[in-house]
Amino acid sequence: MTENKEPRKIDLAEAMRQKLQQKKQQQQNANKPGMMGNQQTKTLKSQNNKKPNNQRRRTGGS
């Protein structure tokens, strides 16, 4: 029995394959119905706020 306790060295391609597999699995888990409480990504909202129209103040209009 040759069982190593330390992680074995892998090349970059293998590491990327494993990372991609993890990512796909997370996406599949996120797409399952009934797991809405466990959402990892939030929908982005626009951070632009409507500026007040201060044309009256600039022109001194009544």
mmCIF file as Biopython writes it, N, C-alpha, C and O atoms, coordinates in Angstrom:
data_model
#
loop_
_atom_site.group_PDB
_atom_site.id
_atom_site.type_symbol
_atom_site.label_atom_id
_atom_site.label_alt_id
_atom_site.label_comp_id
_atom_site.label_asym_id
_atom_site.label_entity_id
_atom_site.label_seq_id
_atom_site.pdbx_PDB_ins_code
_atom_site.Cartn_x
_atom_site.Cartn_y
_atom_site.Cartn_z
_atom_site.occupancy
_atom_site.B_iso_or_equiv
_atom_site.auth_seq_id
_atom_site.auth_asym_id
_atom_site.pdbx_PDB_model_num
ATOM 1   N N  . MET A ? 1  ? 0.828   -1.189 0.000   1.0 0.0 1  A 1 
ATOM 2   C CA . MET A ? 1  ? 0.000   0.000  0.000   1.0 0.0 1  A 1 
ATOM 3   C C  . MET A ? 1  ? 0.871   1.252  0.000   1.0 0.0 1  A 1 
ATOM 4   O O  . MET A ? 1  ? 1.633   1.490  0.937   1.0 0.0 1  A 1 
ATOM 5   N N  . THR A ? 2  ? 0.752   2.038  -1.048  1.0 0.0 2  A 1 
ATOM 6   C CA . THR A ? 2  ? 1.508   3.289  -1.112  1.0 0.0 2  A 1 
ATOM 7   C C  . THR A ? 2  ? 0.509   4.436  -1.079  1.0 0.0 2  A 1 
ATOM 8   O O  . THR A ? 2  ? 0.061   4.924  -2.117  1.0 0.0 2  A 1 
ATOM 9   N N  . GLU A ? 3  ? 0.176   4.847  0.114   1.0 0.0 3  A 1 
ATOM 10  C CA . GLU A ? 3  ? -0.819  5.902  0.286   1.0 0.0 3  A 1 
ATOM 11  C C  . GLU A ? 3  ? -0.115  7.150  0.802   1.0 0.0 3  A 1 
ATOM 12  O O  . GLU A ? 3  ? 0.464   7.140  1.889   1.0 0.0 3  A 1 
ATOM 13  N N  . ASN A ? 4  ? -0.167  8.217  0.023   1.0 0.0 4  A 1 
ATOM 14  C CA . ASN A ? 4  ? 0.501   9.456  0.414   1.0 0.0 4  A 1 
ATOM 15  C C  . ASN A ? 4  ? -0.457  10.335 1.198   1.0 0.0 4  A 1 
ATOM 16  O O  . ASN A ? 4  ? -1.613  10.508 0.813   1.0 0.0 4  A 1 
ATOM 17  N N  . LYS A ? 5  ? 0.030   10.890 2.303   1.0 0.0 5  A 1 
ATOM 18  C CA . LYS A ? 5  ? -0.791  11.805 3.091   1.0 0.0 5  A 1 
ATOM 19  C C  . LYS A ? 5  ? -0.781  13.203 2.477   1.0 0.0 5  A 1 
ATOM 20  O O  . LYS A ? 5  ? -1.764  13.935 2.583   1.0 0.0 5  A 1 
ATOM 21  N N  . GLU A ? 6  ? 0.327   13.575 1.836   1.0 0.0 6  A 1 
ATOM 22  C CA . GLU A ? 6  ? 0.423   14.903 1.239   1.0 0.0 6  A 1 
ATOM 23  C C  . GLU A ? 6  ? -0.224  14.883 -0.149  1.0 0.0 6  A 1 
ATOM 24  O O  . GLU A ? 6  ? -0.238  13.842 -0.806  1.0 0.0 6  A 1 
ATOM 25  N N  . PRO A ? 7  ? -0.756  16.016 -0.599  1.0 0.0 7  A 1 
ATOM 26  C CA . PRO A ? 7  ? -1.414  16.033 -1.908  1.0 0.0 7  A 1 
ATOM 27  C C  . PRO A ? 7  ? -0.398  15.801 -3.019  1.0 0.0 7  A 1 
ATOM 28  O O  . PRO A ? 7  ? 0.723   16.308 -2.978  1.0 0.0 7  A 1 
ATOM 29  N N  . ARG A ? 8  ? -0.818  15.021 -4.014  1.0 0.0 8  A 1 
ATOM 30  C CA . ARG A ? 8  ? 0.105   14.725 -5.106  1.0 0.0 8  A 1 
ATOM 31  C C  . ARG A ? 8  ? 0.196   15.933 -6.034  1.0 0.0 8  A 1 
ATOM 32  O O  . ARG A ? 8  ? -0.739  16.727 -6.137  1.0 0.0 8  A 1 
ATOM 33  N N  . LYS A ? 9  ? 1.333   16.055 -6.703  1.0 0.0 9  A 1 
ATOM 34  C CA . LYS A ? 9  ? 1.521   17.181 -7.607  1.0 0.0 9  A 1 
ATOM 35  C C  . LYS A ? 9  ? 0.780   16.907 -8.909  1.0 0.0 9  A 1 
ATOM 36  O O  . LYS A ? 9  ? 0.859   15.813 -9.469  1.0 0.0 9  A 1 
ATOM 37  N N  . ILE A ? 10 ? 0.050   17.935 -9.386  1.0 0.0 10 A 1 
ATOM 38  C CA . ILE A ? 10 ? -0.681  17.793 -10.639 1.0 0.0 10 A 1 
ATOM 39  C C  . ILE A ? 10 ? -0.284  18.944 -11.548 1.0 0.0 10 A 1 
ATOM 40  O O  . ILE A ? 10 ? 0.108   20.012 -11.076 1.0 0.0 10 A 1 
ATOM 41  N N  . ASP A ? 11 ? -0.385  18.727 -12.837 1.0 0.0 11 A 1 
ATOM 42  C CA . ASP A ? 11 ? -0.025  19.797 -13.761 1.0 0.0 11 A 1 
ATOM 43  C C  . ASP A ? 11 ? -1.164  20.804 -13.867 1.0 0.0 11 A 1 
ATOM 44  O O  . ASP A ? 11 ? -2.268  20.575 -13.372 1.0 0.0 11 A 1 
ATOM 45  N N  . LEU A ? 12 ? -0.872  21.911 -14.515 1.0 0.0 12 A 1 
ATOM 46  C CA . LEU A ? 12 ? -1.831  23.021 -14.582 1.0 0.0 12 A 1 
ATOM 47  C C  . LEU A ? 12 ? -3.112  22.614 -15.300 1.0 0.0 12 A 1 
ATOM 48  O O  . LEU A ? 12 ? -4.204  23.006 -14.888 1.0 0.0 12 A 1 
ATOM 49  N N  . ALA A ? 13 ? -2.991  21.838 -16.359 1.0 0.0 13 A 1 
ATOM 50  C CA . ALA A ? 13 ? -4.177  21.423 -17.119 1.0 0.0 13 A 1 
ATOM 51  C C  . ALA A ? 13 ? -5.123  20.604 -16.246 1.0 0.0 13 A 1 
ATOM 52  O O  . ALA A ? 13 ? -6.340  20.787 -16.292 1.0 0.0 13 A 1 
ATOM 53  N N  . GLU A ? 14 ? -4.552  19.697 -15.451 1.0 0.0 14 A 1 
ATOM 54  C CA . GLU A ? 14 ? -5.378  18.869 -14.576 1.0 0.0 14 A 1 
ATOM 55  C C  . GLU A ? 14 ? -6.053  19.729 -13.505 1.0 0.0 14 A 1 
ATOM 56  O O  . GLU A ? 14 ? -7.220  19.519 -13.174 1.0 0.0 14 A 1 
ATOM 57  N N  . ALA A ? 15 ? -5.319  20.684 -12.976 1.0 0.0 15 A 1 
ATOM 58  C CA . ALA A ? 15 ? -5.887  21.589 -11.970 1.0 0.0 15 A 1 
ATOM 59  C C  . ALA A ? 15 ? -7.043  22.389 -12.553 1.0 0.0 15 A 1 
ATOM 60  O O  . ALA A ? 15 ? -8.064  22.580 -11.892 1.0 0.0 15 A 1 
ATOM 61  N N  . MET A ? 16 ? -6.889  22.851 -13.775 1.0 0.0 16 A 1 
ATOM 62  C CA . MET A ? 16 ? -7.947  23.633 -14.414 1.0 0.0 16 A 1 
ATOM 63  C C  . MET A ? 16 ? -9.176  22.763 -14.686 1.0 0.0 16 A 1 
ATOM 64  O O  . MET A ? 16 ? -10.310 23.225 -14.559 1.0 0.0 16 A 1 
ATOM 65  N N  . ARG A ? 17 ? -8.944  21.493 -15.064 1.0 0.0 17 A 1 
ATOM 66  C CA . ARG A ? 17 ? -10.063 20.580 -15.284 1.0 0.0 17 A 1 
ATOM 67  C C  . ARG A ? 17 ? -10.854 20.374 -13.996 1.0 0.0 17 A 1 
ATOM 68  O O  . ARG A ? 17 ? -12.085 20.373 -14.005 1.0 0.0 17 A 1 
ATOM 69  N N  . GLN A ? 18 ? -10.145 20.200 -12.902 1.0 0.0 18 A 1 
ATOM 70  C CA . GLN A ? 18 ? -10.818 20.005 -11.612 1.0 0.0 18 A 1 
ATOM 71  C C  . GLN A ? 18 ? -11.598 21.248 -11.216 1.0 0.0 18 A 1 
ATOM 72  O O  . GLN A ? 18 ? -12.719 21.148 -10.715 1.0 0.0 18 A 1 
ATOM 73  N N  . LYS A ? 19 ? -11.005 22.429 -11.440 1.0 0.0 19 A 1 
ATOM 74  C CA . LYS A ? 19 ? -11.668 23.679 -11.095 1.0 0.0 19 A 1 
ATOM 75  C C  . LYS A ? 19 ? -12.935 23.857 -11.929 1.0 0.0 19 A 1 
ATOM 76  O O  . LYS A ? 19 ? -13.968 24.287 -11.416 1.0 0.0 19 A 1 
ATOM 77  N N  . LEU A ? 20 ? -12.849 23.527 -13.207 1.0 0.0 20 A 1 
ATOM 78  C CA . LEU A ? 20 ? -14.008 23.649 -14.091 1.0 0.0 20 A 1 
ATOM 79  C C  . LEU A ? 20 ? -15.111 22.691 -13.667 1.0 0.0 20 A 1 
ATOM 80  O O  . LEU A ? 20 ? -16.292 23.038 -13.707 1.0 0.0 20 A 1 
ATOM 81  N N  . GLN A ? 21 ? -14.727 21.490 -13.262 1.0 0.0 21 A 1 
ATOM 82  C CA . GLN A ? 21 ? -15.703 20.501 -12.808 1.0 0.0 21 A 1 
ATOM 83  C C  . GLN A ? 21 ? -16.424 21.005 -11.558 1.0 0.0 21 A 1 
ATOM 84  O O  . GLN A ? 21 ? -17.640 20.861 -11.439 1.0 0.0 21 A 1 
ATOM 85  N N  . GLN A ? 22 ? -15.672 21.594 -10.630 1.0 0.0 22 A 1 
ATOM 86  C CA . GLN A ? 22 ? -16.280 22.160 -9.418  1.0 0.0 22 A 1 
ATOM 87  C C  . GLN A ? 22 ? -17.261 23.259 -9.775  1.0 0.0 22 A 1 
ATOM 88  O O  . GLN A ? 22 ? -18.358 23.328 -9.221  1.0 0.0 22 A 1 
ATOM 89  N N  . LYS A ? 23 ? -16.862 24.123 -10.707 1.0 0.0 23 A 1 
ATOM 90  C CA . LYS A ? 23 ? -17.713 25.239 -11.097 1.0 0.0 23 A 1 
ATOM 91  C C  . LYS A ? 23 ? -19.012 24.745 -11.725 1.0 0.0 23 A 1 
ATOM 92  O O  . LYS A ? 23 ? -20.086 25.271 -11.433 1.0 0.0 23 A 1 
ATOM 93  N N  . LYS A ? 24 ? -18.912 23.730 -12.591 1.0 0.0 24 A 1 
ATOM 94  C CA . LYS A ? 24 ? -20.108 23.173 -13.220 1.0 0.0 24 A 1 
ATOM 95  C C  . LYS A ? 24 ? -21.039 22.577 -12.178 1.0 0.0 24 A 1 
ATOM 96  O O  . LYS A ? 24 ? -22.258 22.723 -12.268 1.0 0.0 24 A 1 
ATOM 97  N N  . GLN A ? 25 ? -20.467 21.912 -11.200 1.0 0.0 25 A 1 
ATOM 98  C CA . GLN A ? 25 ? -21.281 21.281 -10.163 1.0 0.0 25 A 1 
ATOM 99  C C  . GLN A ? 25 ? -22.003 22.335 -9.326  1.0 0.0 25 A 1 
ATOM 100 O O  . GLN A ? 25 ? -23.164 22.155 -8.958  1.0 0.0 25 A 1 
ATOM 101 N N  . GLN A ? 26 ? -21.311 23.434 -9.028  1.0 0.0 26 A 1 
ATOM 102 C CA . GLN A ? 26 ? -21.948 24.505 -8.265  1.0 0.0 26 A 1 
ATOM 103 C C  . GLN A ? 26 ? -23.090 25.126 -9.048  1.0 0.0 26 A 1 
ATOM 104 O O  . GLN A ? 26 ? -24.131 25.454 -8.478  1.0 0.0 26 A 1 
ATOM 105 N N  . GLN A ? 27 ? -22.901 25.289 -10.360 1.0 0.0 27 A 1 
ATOM 106 C CA . GLN A ? 27 ? -23.966 25.854 -11.187 1.0 0.0 27 A 1 
ATOM 107 C C  . GLN A ? 27 ? -25.165 24.923 -11.247 1.0 0.0 27 A 1 
ATOM 108 O O  . GLN A ? 27 ? -26.308 25.381 -11.210 1.0 0.0 27 A 1 
ATOM 109 N N  . GLN A ? 28 ? -24.919 23.630 -11.339 1.0 0.0 28 A 1 
ATOM 110 C CA . GLN A ? 28 ? -26.018 22.674 -11.365 1.0 0.0 28 A 1 
ATOM 111 C C  . GLN A ? 28 ? -26.782 22.708 -10.053 1.0 0.0 28 A 1 
ATOM 112 O O  . GLN A ? 28 ? -28.011 22.628 -10.048 1.0 0.0 28 A 1 
ATOM 113 N N  . ASN A ? 29 ? -26.068 22.827 -8.944  1.0 0.0 29 A 1 
ATOM 114 C CA . ASN A ? 29 ? -26.727 22.888 -7.642  1.0 0.0 29 A 1 
ATOM 115 C C  . ASN A ? 29 ? -27.527 24.175 -7.499  1.0 0.0 29 A 1 
ATOM 116 O O  . ASN A ? 29 ? -28.586 24.180 -6.873  1.0 0.0 29 A 1 
ATOM 117 N N  . ALA A ? 30 ? -27.032 25.262 -8.071  1.0 0.0 30 A 1 
ATOM 118 C CA . ALA A ? 30 ? -27.729 26.545 -7.967  1.0 0.0 30 A 1 
ATOM 119 C C  . ALA A ? 30 ? -28.984 26.555 -8.834  1.0 0.0 30 A 1 
ATOM 120 O O  . ALA A ? 30 ? -29.940 27.268 -8.530  1.0 0.0 30 A 1 
ATOM 121 N N  . ASN A ? 31 ? -28.990 25.771 -9.908  1.0 0.0 31 A 1 
ATOM 122 C CA . ASN A ? 31 ? -30.135 25.769 -10.822 1.0 0.0 31 A 1 
ATOM 123 C C  . ASN A ? 31 ? -31.263 24.867 -10.354 1.0 0.0 31 A 1 
ATOM 124 O O  . ASN A ? 31 ? -32.349 24.888 -10.934 1.0 0.0 31 A 1 
ATOM 125 N N  . LYS A ? 32 ? -31.029 24.079 -9.322  1.0 0.0 32 A 1 
ATOM 126 C CA . LYS A ? 32 ? -32.085 23.191 -8.840  1.0 0.0 32 A 1 
ATOM 127 C C  . LYS A ? 32 ? -33.170 23.998 -8.138  1.0 0.0 32 A 1 
ATOM 128 O O  . LYS A ? 32 ? -32.852 24.883 -7.344  1.0 0.0 32 A 1 
ATOM 129 N N  . PRO A ? 33 ? -34.434 23.721 -8.408  1.0 0.0 33 A 1 
ATOM 130 C CA . PRO A ? 33 ? -35.505 24.447 -7.712  1.0 0.0 33 A 1 
ATOM 131 C C  . PRO A ? 33 ? -35.571 24.037 -6.248  1.0 0.0 33 A 1 
ATOM 132 O O  . PRO A ? 33 ? -35.253 22.905 -5.884  1.0 0.0 33 A 1 
ATOM 133 N N  . GLY A ? 34 ? -35.989 24.981 -5.424  1.0 0.0 34 A 1 
ATOM 134 C CA . GLY A ? 34 ? -36.115 24.682 -4.010  1.0 0.0 34 A 1 
ATOM 135 C C  . GLY A ? 34 ? -34.877 25.054 -3.214  1.0 0.0 34 A 1 
ATOM 136 O O  . GLY A ? 34 ? -34.845 24.875 -1.997  1.0 0.0 34 A 1 
ATOM 137 N N  . MET A ? 35 ? -33.869 25.564 -3.880  1.0 0.0 35 A 1 
ATOM 138 C CA . MET A ? 35 ? -32.654 25.968 -3.175  1.0 0.0 35 A 1 
ATOM 139 C C  . MET A ? 35 ? -32.452 27.471 -3.298  1.0 0.0 35 A 1 
ATOM 140 O O  . MET A ? 35 ? -31.322 27.944 -3.420  1.0 0.0 35 A 1 
ATOM 141 N N  . MET A ? 36 ? -33.540 28.213 -3.267  1.0 0.0 36 A 1 
ATOM 142 C CA . MET A ? 36 ? -33.442 29.656 -3.449  1.0 0.0 36 A 1 
ATOM 143 C C  . MET A ? 36 ? -32.772 30.332 -2.256  1.0 0.0 36 A 1 
ATOM 144 O O  . MET A ? 36 ? -32.190 31.404 -2.421  1.0 0.0 36 A 1 
ATOM 145 N N  . GLY A ? 37 ? -32.831 29.758 -1.085  1.0 0.0 37 A 1 
ATOM 146 C CA . GLY A ? 37 ? -32.220 30.354 0.088   1.0 0.0 37 A 1 
ATOM 147 C C  . GLY A ? 37 ? -30.707 30.264 0.055   1.0 0.0 37 A 1 
ATOM 148 O O  . GLY A ? 37 ? -30.025 30.967 0.801   1.0 0.0 37 A 1 
ATOM 149 N N  . ASN A ? 38 ? -30.183 29.415 -0.793  1.0 0.0 38 A 1 
ATOM 150 C CA . ASN A ? 38 ? -28.749 29.184 -0.829  1.0 0.0 38 A 1 
ATOM 151 C C  . ASN A ? 38 ? -28.123 29.820 -2.061  1.0 0.0 38 A 1 
ATOM 152 O O  . ASN A ? 38 ? -27.194 29.262 -2.645  1.0 0.0 38 A 1 
ATOM 153 N N  . GLN A ? 39 ? -28.624 30.985 -2.460  1.0 0.0 39 A 1 
ATOM 154 C CA . GLN A ? 39 ? -28.108 31.641 -3.649  1.0 0.0 39 A 1 
ATOM 155 C C  . GLN A ? 39 ? -26.770 32.277 -3.362  1.0 0.0 39 A 1 
ATOM 156 O O  . GLN A ? 39 ? -26.590 32.902 -2.317  1.0 0.0 39 A 1 
ATOM 157 N N  . GLN A ? 40 ? -25.835 32.129 -4.266  1.0 0.0 40 A 1 
ATOM 158 C CA . GLN A ? 40 ? -24.508 32.699 -4.065  1.0 0.0 40 A 1 
ATOM 159 C C  . GLN A ? 40 ? -24.366 34.030 -4.774  1.0 0.0 40 A 1 
ATOM 160 O O  . GLN A ? 40 ? -23.606 34.886 -4.322  1.0 0.0 40 A 1 
ATOM 161 N N  . THR A ? 41 ? -25.076 34.227 -5.873  1.0 0.0 41 A 1 
ATOM 162 C CA . THR A ? 41 ? -24.941 35.467 -6.626  1.0 0.0 41 A 1 
ATOM 163 C C  . THR A ? 41 ? -26.202 36.295 -6.469  1.0 0.0 41 A 1 
ATOM 164 O O  . THR A ? 41 ? -27.315 35.769 -6.501  1.0 0.0 41 A 1 
ATOM 165 N N  . LYS A ? 42 ? -26.019 37.585 -6.301  1.0 0.0 42 A 1 
ATOM 166 C CA . LYS A ? 42 ? -27.152 38.494 -6.199  1.0 0.0 42 A 1 
ATOM 167 C C  . LYS A ? 42 ? -27.291 39.237 -7.511  1.0 0.0 42 A 1 
ATOM 168 O O  . LYS A ? 42 ? -26.310 39.437 -8.228  1.0 0.0 42 A 1 
ATOM 169 N N  . THR A ? 43 ? -28.517 39.647 -7.828  1.0 0.0 43 A 1 
ATOM 170 C CA . THR A ? 43 ? -28.704 40.441 -9.031  1.0 0.0 43 A 1 
ATOM 171 C C  . THR A ? 43 ? -28.171 41.846 -8.771  1.0 0.0 43 A 1 
ATOM 172 O O  . THR A ? 43 ? -28.411 42.432 -7.716  1.0 0.0 43 A 1 
ATOM 173 N N  . LEU A ? 44 ? -27.457 42.364 -9.735  1.0 0.0 44 A 1 
ATOM 174 C CA . LEU A ? 44 ? -26.851 43.675 -9.562  1.0 0.0 44 A 1 
ATOM 175 C C  . LEU A ? 44 ? -27.874 44.756 -9.863  1.0 0.0 44 A 1 
ATOM 176 O O  . LEU A ? 44 ? -28.639 44.661 -10.822 1.0 0.0 44 A 1 
ATOM 177 N N  . LYS A ? 45 ? -27.875 45.784 -9.028  1.0 0.0 45 A 1 
ATOM 178 C CA . LYS A ? 45 ? -28.767 46.912 -9.251  1.0 0.0 45 A 1 
ATOM 179 C C  . LYS A ? 45 ? -27.946 48.110 -9.665  1.0 0.0 45 A 1 
ATOM 180 O O  . LYS A ? 45 ? -26.779 48.229 -9.293  1.0 0.0 45 A 1 
ATOM 181 N N  . SER A ? 46 ? -28.538 48.979 -10.417 1.0 0.0 46 A 1 
ATOM 182 C CA . SER A ? 46 ? -27.848 50.194 -10.825 1.0 0.0 46 A 1 
ATOM 183 C C  . SER A ? 46 ? -27.627 51.079 -9.604  1.0 0.0 46 A 1 
ATOM 184 O O  . SER A ? 46 ? -28.519 51.242 -8.772  1.0 0.0 46 A 1 
ATOM 185 N N  . GLN A ? 47 ? -26.453 51.634 -9.512  1.0 0.0 47 A 1 
ATOM 186 C CA . GLN A ? 47 ? -26.149 52.484 -8.357  1.0 0.0 47 A 1 
ATOM 187 C C  . GLN A ? 47 ? -26.346 53.960 -8.685  1.0 0.0 47 A 1 
ATOM 188 O O  . GLN A ? 47 ? -26.059 54.830 -7.862  1.0 0.0 47 A 1 
ATOM 189 N N  . ASN A ? 48 ? -26.838 54.237 -9.890  1.0 0.0 48 A 1 
ATOM 190 C CA . ASN A ? 48 ? -27.055 55.635 -10.259 1.0 0.0 48 A 1 
ATOM 191 C C  . ASN A ? 48 ? -28.336 56.126 -9.603  1.0 0.0 48 A 1 
ATOM 192 O O  . ASN A ? 48 ? -29.399 55.526 -9.764  1.0 0.0 48 A 1 
ATOM 193 N N  . ASN A ? 49 ? -28.225 57.216 -8.868  1.0 0.0 49 A 1 
ATOM 194 C CA . ASN A ? 49 ? -29.400 57.824 -8.246  1.0 0.0 49 A 1 
ATOM 195 C C  . ASN A ? 49 ? -29.820 59.020 -9.084  1.0 0.0 49 A 1 
ATOM 196 O O  . ASN A ? 49 ? -28.985 59.708 -9.671  1.0 0.0 49 A 1 
ATOM 197 N N  . LYS A ? 50 ? -31.106 59.255 -9.131  1.0 0.0 50 A 1 
ATOM 198 C CA . LYS A ? 50 ? -31.608 60.376 -9.911  1.0 0.0 50 A 1 
ATOM 199 C C  . LYS A ? 50 ? -31.240 61.677 -9.220  1.0 0.0 50 A 1 
ATOM 200 O O  . LYS A ? 50 ? -31.522 61.877 -8.038  1.0 0.0 50 A 1 
ATOM 201 N N  . LYS A ? 51 ? -30.607 62.554 -9.977  1.0 0.0 51 A 1 
ATOM 202 C CA . LYS A ? 51 ? -30.203 63.827 -9.399  1.0 0.0 51 A 1 
ATOM 203 C C  . LYS A ? 51 ? -31.376 64.801 -9.467  1.0 0.0 51 A 1 
ATOM 204 O O  . LYS A ? 51 ? -32.133 64.799 -10.437 1.0 0.0 51 A 1 
ATOM 205 N N  . PRO A ? 52 ? -31.522 65.623 -8.449  1.0 0.0 52 A 1 
ATOM 206 C CA . PRO A ? 52 ? -32.630 66.591 -8.473  1.0 0.0 52 A 1 
ATOM 207 C C  . PRO A ? 52 ? -32.392 67.639 -9.557  1.0 0.0 52 A 1 
ATOM 208 O O  . PRO A ? 52 ? -31.253 67.996 -9.860  1.0 0.0 52 A 1 
ATOM 209 N N  . ASN A ? 53 ? -33.483 68.119 -10.127 1.0 0.0 53 A 1 
ATOM 210 C CA . ASN A ? 53 ? -33.397 69.150 -11.154 1.0 0.0 53 A 1 
ATOM 211 C C  . ASN A ? 53 ? -33.335 70.503 -10.459 1.0 0.0 53 A 1 
ATOM 212 O O  . ASN A ? 53 ? -34.330 70.979 -9.912  1.0 0.0 53 A 1 
ATOM 213 N N  . ASN A ? 54 ? -32.144 71.123 -10.486 1.0 0.0 54 A 1 
ATOM 214 C CA . ASN A ? 54 ? -32.018 72.416 -9.796  1.0 0.0 54 A 1 
ATOM 215 C C  . ASN A ? 54 ? -31.897 73.558 -10.799 1.0 0.0 54 A 1 
ATOM 216 O O  . ASN A ? 54 ? -31.152 74.515 -10.587 1.0 0.0 54 A 1 
ATOM 217 N N  . GLN A ? 55 ? -32.650 73.438 -11.903 1.0 0.0 55 A 1 
ATOM 218 C CA . GLN A ? 55 ? -32.657 74.518 -12.890 1.0 0.0 55 A 1 
ATOM 219 C C  . GLN A ? 55 ? -33.304 75.768 -12.296 1.0 0.0 55 A 1 
ATOM 220 O O  . GLN A ? 55 ? -32.881 76.890 -12.576 1.0 0.0 55 A 1 
ATOM 221 N N  . ARG A ? 56 ? -34.330 75.561 -11.476 1.0 0.0 56 A 1 
ATOM 222 C CA . ARG A ? 56 ? -35.005 76.714 -10.865 1.0 0.0 56 A 1 
ATOM 223 C C  . ARG A ? 56 ? -34.050 77.515 -10.000 1.0 0.0 56 A 1 
ATOM 224 O O  . ARG A ? 56 ? -34.031 78.745 -10.035 1.0 0.0 56 A 1 
ATOM 225 N N  . ARG A ? 57 ? -33.246 76.778 -9.213  1.0 0.0 57 A 1 
ATOM 226 C CA . ARG A ? 57 ? -32.336 77.475 -8.317  1.0 0.0 57 A 1 
ATOM 227 C C  . ARG A ? 57 ? -31.266 78.215 -9.118  1.0 0.0 57 A 1 
ATOM 228 O O  . ARG A ? 57 ? -30.873 79.321 -8.749  1.0 0.0 57 A 1 
ATOM 229 N N  . ARG A ? 58 ? -30.791 77.614 -10.213 1.0 0.0 58 A 1 
ATOM 230 C CA . ARG A ? 58 ? -29.740 78.242 -11.002 1.0 0.0 58 A 1 
ATOM 231 C C  . ARG A ? 58 ? -30.244 79.497 -11.700 1.0 0.0 58 A 1 
ATOM 232 O O  . ARG A ? 58 ? -29.544 80.508 -11.747 1.0 0.0 58 A 1 
ATOM 233 N N  . THR A ? 59 ? -31.455 79.435 -12.242 1.0 0.0 59 A 1 
ATOM 234 C CA . THR A ? 59 ? -31.953 80.570 -13.028 1.0 0.0 59 A 1 
ATOM 235 C C  . THR A ? 59 ? -32.695 81.565 -12.148 1.0 0.0 59 A 1 
ATOM 236 O O  . THR A ? 59 ? -33.056 82.649 -12.606 1.0 0.0 59 A 1 
ATOM 237 N N  . GLY A ? 60 ? -32.929 81.204 -10.876 1.0 0.0 60 A 1 
ATOM 238 C CA . GLY A ? 60 ? -33.648 82.119 -10.000 1.0 0.0 60 A 1 
ATOM 239 C C  . GLY A ? 60 ? -35.107 82.228 -10.371 1.0 0.0 60 A 1 
ATOM 240 O O  . GLY A ? 60 ? -35.751 83.225 -10.043 1.0 0.0 60 A 1 
ATOM 241 N N  . GLY A ? 61 ? -35.648 81.230 -11.046 1.0 0.0 61 A 1 
ATOM 242 C CA . GLY A ? 61 ? -37.058 81.272 -11.461 1.0 0.0 61 A 1 
ATOM 243 C C  . GLY A ? 61 ? -37.983 81.098 -10.280 1.0 0.0 61 A 1 
ATOM 244 O O  . GLY A ? 61 ? -37.608 80.549 -9.243  1.0 0.0 61 A 1 
ATOM 245 N N  . SER A ? 62 ? -39.202 81.579 -10.460 1.0 0.0 62 A 1 
ATOM 246 C CA . SER A ? 62 ? -40.168 81.474 -9.360  1.0 0.0 62 A 1 
ATOM 247 C C  . SER A ? 62 ? -41.199 80.428 -9.641  1.0 0.0 62 A 1 
ATOM 248 O O  . SER A ? 62 ? -42.091 80.205 -8.822  1.0 0.0 62 A 1 
#
